[in-house]
């Protein structure tokens, strides 16, 4: 269960996970809070109470995401989630742009 007010207090507003110039976007997907970042192999980040279980997979926006890394921070666990991308830099960039568009659509 995500406690949005606690996440904002711990990670937002210039402390912890700062959002430069308040331009970060947060997505509420399947009852969890995520942020999008298309870099270093991970596309989504979540903040939760526990580390993901071994082999855990989440289906979000019609794609399967697996944990890329996780670390405890300020009492919560920051998890980077990654999905498989096509080979080739142009195809991978196109897939990331499509994912970002899908995240912004209602009821993704």
ChimeraX attribute file (.defattr): number of C-alpha atoms within 10 A of each C-alpha:
attribute: neighborCount
match mode: 1-to-1
recipient: residues
	/A:1	8
	/A:2	14
	/A:3	11
	/A:4	12
	/A:5	9
	/A:6	10
	/A:7	16
	/A:8	15
	/A:9	12
	/A:10	18
	/A:11	17
	/A:12	17
	/A:13	14
	/A:14	14
	/A:15	11
	/A:16	13
	/A:17	14
	/A:18	14
	/A:19	14
	/A:20	10
	/A:21	8
	/A:22	10
	/A:23	7
	/A:24	12
	/A:25	12
	/A:26	14
	/A:27	16
	/A:28	14
	/A:29	14
	/A:30	13
	/A:31	9
	/A:32	14
	/A:33	19
	/A:34	22
	/A:35	16
	/A:36	20
	/A:37	17
	/A:38	14
	/A:39	10
	/A:40	9
	/A:41	14
	/A:42	20
	/A:43	20
	/A:44	22
	/A:45	21
	/A:46	20
	/A:47	24
	/A:48	20
	/A:49	12
	/A:50	14
	/A:51	16
	/A:52	15
	/A:53	8
	/A:54	8
	/A:55	7
	/A:56	9
	/A:57	16
	/A:58	15
	/A:59	12
	/A:60	15
	/A:61	16
	/A:62	10
	/A:63	13
	/A:64	13
	/A:65	20
	/A:66	21
	/A:67	21
	/A:68	16
	/A:69	14
	/A:70	17
	/A:71	12
	/A:72	14
	/A:73	13
	/A:74	10
	/A:75	10
	/A:76	17
	/A:77	17
	/A:78	20
	/A:79	23
	/A:80	24
	/A:81	23
	/A:82	23
	/A:83	20
	/A:84	13
	/A:85	14
	/A:86	13
	/A:87	9
	/A:88	8
	/A:89	10
	/A:90	10
	/A:91	12
	/A:92	14
	/A:93	15
	/A:94	13
	/A:95	15
	/A:96	20
	/A:97	13
	/A:98	11
	/A:99	18
	/A:100	16
	/A:101	11
	/A:102	15
	/A:103	21
	/A:104	12
	/A:105	9
	/A:106	6
	/A:107	10
	/A:108	14
